[in-house]
Amino acid sequence: MASVSLAGVSKVFPGDVTAVSNFNLEIRDCEFVVLLGPSGCGKSTTLRLIAGLEDATAGEIQIGDHVVNDVAPKDRDIAMVFQNYALYPHLSVYKNISFGLELRYGGNWFHRTWKRLTSPVEFAKMATKRRGIRDEVRQTASALGIEHLLDRMPRQLSGGERQRVALGRAIVRHPAVFLFDEPLSNLDAKLRLDMRRELSELHERLATTMVYVTHDQTEAMTLGERIVVMDGGEIQQIGTPMEIYDQPNNRFVAEFIGSPAMNLIQCELRQTGDRLDAVTDGLQVSVTKEHESLLGIHGTAMPHVVLGIRPEDIAATQGSTDQSAASGQVVAVEPLGDCTLMHVAINGLQAPPHGSASVVVCKVEPRMKIKAGEQVRLAFSAERLHFFDAQTGSNLTWGRGSAAIAHE
């Protein structure tokens, strides 16, 4: 087990293409950290930098107490699980799992024969270690539920079984750090669910540092003790899953985390007496005193901001209510079983620029009797509102005061 530290790490490819820029991260010993972001954000490059498959242009990478910038991948005591499994097609499952151990303890037949002839003492030690390989492989295979597959070839396995073999090949080496590069992307939905559970159990059982790369926010939320959200090669936010979900540091994080994404509406803040409202055509929402204090706005000249609210924080009713913030027409209904997603076009609200929309999505009870074309009233949970700077995208209500601050 070991901690991992990246200090000021950057990677620039030929053509002045910056994949990772000034990346700073401290991963604690035995921690499960997920690097999350869209394709091309630099998360896989960061993982390859840790593994030594790419050389850092700048910065320092440390595993445990050792700086490893100039250390070969094989000497970094890491194990990597790839998206495409990378199994040896001509070797059995047993041989695939034991391959690394056999290389470590004797290599090929010629090497072992030479040791036996030239150094009987060293050969005896090597033989003792090699005898333990079989037990190690069988214990690992049993833990992953693939002991009955040890004699099969990779072509005879399903996608889930191949991924377990790839995991077994990494686990059997007992590395200091596990690196996972989108290992579940090629599996179907049910297998991904099963493998997520197995990975969580595996982390608890092995108590080893794990760094996991994915673009799937569900995987990140369910697996990671901490999530590092990336975009454009830079860290946008670091925090626990609920910190990032409840207190997104900026618009990018707010839109990327959550399914469906946070609703964003461009509006204006107006002072009416001692009350502050977020107002736009067809919408008026009262701002709580706590949010008003966090916004730090004084006087009557109020700036334009982007209001954000998650679908589950909007209540939709067919009757009138004093708490309504807006009314609108249902344009689509998506039943999901445990809930229903309702797309509502707010009356009078025009689609503003910068990715905001005139249609909001809310989650309602799955058995709510409502159809497309009907009128509904919407009530926003005032305590769950977010306000983002219209220019910079930073969260004016949570971003700077939360425990989940993005790297600066």
Secondary structure, 3 states (H helix, E strand, C coil): CCCEEEEEEEEEECCCEEEEEEEEEEECCCCEEEEECCCCCCHHHHHHHHHCCCCCCEEEEEECCEECCCCCHHHCCEEEECCCCCCCCCCCHHHHHHHHHHHHCCCCHHHHHHHHHHCHHHHHHHHHHHHHHHHHHHHHHHHHCCHHHCCCCHHHCCHHHHHHHHHHHHHCCCCCEEEEECCCCCCCHHHHHHHHHHHHHHHHHHCCEEEEEECCHHHHHHHCCEEEEEECCEEEEEECHHHHHHCCCEHHHHHHCCCCCCEEEEEEEEEECCEEEEEECCEEEEECHHHHHHHCCCCCCCCEEEEEECHHHEEEECCCCCCCCEEEEEEEEEECCCCEEEEEEECCCCCCCCCCCCEEEEEECCCCCCCCCCEEEEEECHHHCEEEECCCCEECCCCCCCCCCCCC
